[in-house]
């Protein structure tokens, strides 16, 4: 079936996937991981997210202080995908800190960490049960 493989390759090129990954589904990043990465860079809106900072300055103020610990709590629960994405982001931060030439003791002290928590960890069954419950409570839109 050479024509079908050519069509698949053309579609992959059109979507920008040619040779970039083995599995298109692994390219997706959960919105919480993107938001967490932006928070570590000090690029989230202060009025949209709660930040607790010490006496050194404001998170999004003039000093643009970057947090050393980011606690993300998902009311209603988080998914295994979100936990995986946060873990991957923590691994990337650790490898970037180590690659910068810091000693192992320095890298553990200065490395920003992201902690993910939630009221539950959803699988597909529990997530759909919550959606069904909300649908019964609020009715169709």
C-alpha positions in Angstrom: 0.0 0.0 0.0 2.5 2.7 -1.1 -0.2 5.3 -1.7 -1.6 5.0 1.8 1.8 5.5 3.4 2.4 8.5 1.1 -0.8 10.0 2.2 0.0 9.4 5.9 3.4 11.0 5.4 1.9 14.0 3.6 -0.6 14.4 6.4 2.2 14.2 9.0 4.2 16.9 7.1 1.1 19.1 6.9 0.5 18.8 10.6 4.2 19.5 11.4 4.8 16.0 12.7 7.2 14.7 10.1 10.0 12.9 12.0 9.5 14.9 15.2 7.9 12.1 17.3 7.1 8.5 17.3 3.6 9.0 18.8 1.4 12.0 18.1 -0.4 11.5 21.4 2.7 12.2 23.5 3.0 15.7 22.0 0.0 16.9 24.0 0.7 18.8 27.2 -2.0 19.4 29.8 -2.9 23.0 30.4 -1.8 22.8 34.1 1.7 21.9 33.1 1.9 24.9 30.7 0.5 27.2 33.5 3.0 25.7 36.0 5.9 26.4 33.7 4.7 30.0 33.2 4.3 30.4 36.9 7.9 29.3 37.4 9.0 31.9 34.9 6.9 34.6 36.7 4.6 35.0 33.7 1.1 34.4 35.2 -1.3 37.1 36.0 -1.3 37.9 39.7 -5.1 38.4 39.9 -5.7 35.0 38.4 -3.6 32.9 40.7 -2.9 32.9 44.4 0.8 33.4 45.3 2.3 33.3 48.7 5.7 35.0 48.8 8.3 35.8 51.4 9.7 39.2 52.3 11.9 39.3 49.2 9.3 40.8 46.9 6.2 40.2 44.9 5.8 37.3 42.4 4.8 39.5 39.5 6.1 42.8 40.9 9.0 44.9 39.8 11.5 42.3 41.0 9.7 39.5 39.0 10.7 37.0 41.7 10.6 33.4 40.6 9.2 30.8 43.1 11.3 28.0 44.5 8.3 25.9 45.3 5.1 25.8 43.3 2.1 24.0 44.9 -0.7 23.2 42.4 -3.9 21.9 44.0 -6.7 20.8 41.7 -10.1 21.2 43.3 -12.2 18.4 41.8 -9.2 16.2 41.2 -6.4 15.8 38.7 -5.6 13.1 36.1 -2.8 10.7 35.7 -1.8 12.7 32.5 -1.5 15.9 34.6 0.6 14.1 37.2 2.8 12.7 34.4 3.2 16.2 32.8 4.2 17.8 36.2 6.7 14.9 36.8 8.2 15.5 33.4 8.5 19.2 34.1 10.2 18.5 37.4 12.6 16.2 35.6 13.4 18.9 33.0 14.0 21.4 35.7 16.3 19.1 37.6 18.3 18.3 34.4 18.6 21.9 33.5 19.9 22.8 37.0 22.4 20.0 36.8 23.5 20.9 33.3 24.1 24.5 34.4 27.2 23.3 36.4 25.8 23.4 39.9 27.0 20.8 42.3 24.5 18.2 43.4 24.1 20.0 46.8 23.5 23.3 45.1 21.1 21.9 42.6 18.9 20.3 45.3 18.8 23.6 47.2 18.0 26.0 44.3 16.0 23.7 42.1 12.4 24.9 41.8 9.9 22.2 42.6 6.4 21.6 41.6 4.1 19.7 43.9 0.7 18.5 42.4 -2.2 17.8 44.7 -5.9 17.3 44.3 -9.0 16.1 45.9 -8.8 12.9 44.0 -6.8 11.3 41.1 -9.2 10.6 38.3 -9.2 7.7 35.9 -11.7 7.7 32.9 -14.4 6.0 35.0 -14.3 8.5 37.9 -14.0 11.5 35.6 -17.1 10.4 33.5 -19.0 9.7 36.8 -18.3 13.3 37.9 -19.4 14.7 34.6 -22.6 12.6 34.7 -23.3 13.9 38.3 -22.8 17.5 37.2 -25.1 16.9 34.3 -27.8 15.6 36.6 -27.4 18.5 39.0 -27.4 21.3 36.4 -29.3 19.7 33.6 -28.6 20.2 29.9 -27.4 23.7 28.8 
